[in-house]
């Protein structure tokens, strides 16, 4: 269930989400996934030294985040 419908069901928004709004949200999510894939490809192309520096910060890849395995999202 989309966030827009959840908001309406919880009475945090007055009107039901429009079809246009739902389509725009799907397009936004696809755009974010596409950009995350590009970022992951760039990440893979980095040298080992650059990766080690970022890994020390505890930041995982977008794939890990989507799977819930990123330390950034642990709670």
N, C-alpha and C positions, 0 to 999 in steps of 0.2 A: 504494500500500500504506500502510495506516495506521501510525502510530508504535507502536501497541500490538503489531501483528504484527511489525514490524521489531525491537522489543525482544525478543520471544519468539524470533525466528529468530536473533538475536545472543546468545541465552542470557543476557540481562540480566534476564529475568523467568522464573519457573518455569512458570507456568500460561499457557495460551493465553487471549487476551482473550475475555470472555464477550460474547454478543450484546447484553446490557443495557449493558455498558461501551461497546461500539462505537456503539450508538444514542445514548447520552448524549454521546459525543464529537461525533457529527454534529450533535446539537442545540446543543452548546456552540459549534461552529464557525459554525453558522447565526446564533446569537445575536450572536457577535462581528461577523459580517458586517453584520447588521442595525444594530448600534450604530455600526459604522464608517460606514455609509451616513448615519446620522443626524448623526454628527460632520462628515462631508463637507458635508452640506446646511447645517449651521450655519456651517461655514467659508466656503462660498460666499456666505452672507448677511452676512458681516463686511464692513466698509468696507475700502477700499484701504490705509489707514494701518495698521490692525491686521494685515493680511496682510503688508505690507512688513516689519513688525517681526518676525514669526514667520519669514518667509523668510530674514531675515538670520541666523537661528539654524541654517538648513540643514535644516529639517524639512519633509518633503513630505506629501502627502495619503495616506490609506489606500489609495486606488486605485493610487498610485505604488508604495507598499510591496508590494501584492499582485502587481504586475507586476515587482517587483525593481528599480524605477527610483528609489527613494528614497535620498537621500544618507546617511540615517541608517544604512542597512543595507550601505553600501559598505564594503569591507573591509579 
